[in-house]
Amino acid sequence: MRVSPVPSPNIWHWPEVYERENRAQDAAGAIWAALREVTDWAGADVVDVGCGDGYHLPMFARTARTVTGIEPHPPLVARAEQRVAGFENIKVREAGAELLPLKESSADLVHARTAYFFGPGCEPGLAEADRVLRPGGVLAIVDLDGTRGPYGDWMRADLPRYRPAEVERFFERRGFTLRRVDTEWRFPDRDSLEAVLAIEFSAPVARRAIAATEGLTLPVGYRLHTRRKPSGLLVPGGRIR
Ligand SMILES: C[S@@+](CC[C@H](N)C(=O)[O-])C[C@H]1O[C@@H](n2cnc3c(N)ncnc32)[C@H](O)[C@@H]1O
């Protein structure tokens, strides 16, 4: 299977600014709390697909047994490896969601944050996640919520053909549960806030977003789609154990 990375101009071209973005995102930890309500990864084997430069790997590694970051863009693999040097339970592999270099039934949680799983087209990654998950394991997809303003309005202004409701139906039809998560991005200064908005949006939309945002915080809605791999034997008509 050929892996063709989904272009991510923000982190590919401006990894330092993206680092500031990651630090600002979800200041109160609402996404982590929502994830933990679905599954606790203490003692578990975790895979982070599209891990970028590995920002979230150490957080999982605090309690997980092992953490594997999967990333197809070589410069980001190198940055992620640098970040996790010294963590014995973290590995980073250069690969894509469509072909995970992992054994079947070897993970308890496959997580992806704003990476690859954007709706139609991500079916090969869904199948791979299912293959590597153990029965009872969870696939958790975190993405920006295009239905929630003001951030979602700016996203849709730049992507007029993006249909958030269709993406939600895509995951719902495949057995995912949707949770909406309200977060706050909190920046240390205006320079960081403006730099981040400038890498996320086209110049006109970024100007609009900057003008509309007072102070150092920004409400941003996320969607958390989760699906648990069945742990019993499935037969027509129901699960028998
Ligand atoms: C917006 S970044 C998010 C990175 C990271 N999850 C984070 O939150 O910091 C999206 C990432 O997905 C990666 N990506 C692109 N195509 C991919 C694919 N086919 N499989 C896995 N990851 C992919 C990109 O290279 C990029 O690092």
The ligand as an ORCA input file, in Angstrom:
! r2SCAN-3c Opt
* xyz 0 1
  C      -1.899     18.867     12.010
  S      -0.639     17.703     12.237
  C      -1.000     17.092     13.878
  C       0.192     16.447     14.520
  C      -0.040     15.913     15.932
  N      -1.095     14.925     15.969
  C      -0.314     17.028     16.896
  O      -1.479     17.169     17.329
  O       0.639     17.733     17.255
  C      -1.128     16.340     11.182
  C      -0.077     15.250     11.056
  O      -0.593     14.143     10.319
  C       0.477     13.631      9.542
  N      -0.046     12.812      8.423
  C      -0.272     13.190      7.142
  N      -0.647     12.141      6.402
  C      -0.673     11.066      7.228
  C      -0.950      9.680      7.027
  N      -1.291      9.207      5.833
  N      -0.846      8.862      8.088
  C      -0.497      9.339      9.311
  N      -0.217     10.641      9.543
  C      -0.308     11.498      8.524
  C       1.183     14.896      9.062
  O       2.464     14.625      8.552
  C       1.178     15.718     10.344
  O       2.278     15.453     11.131
*
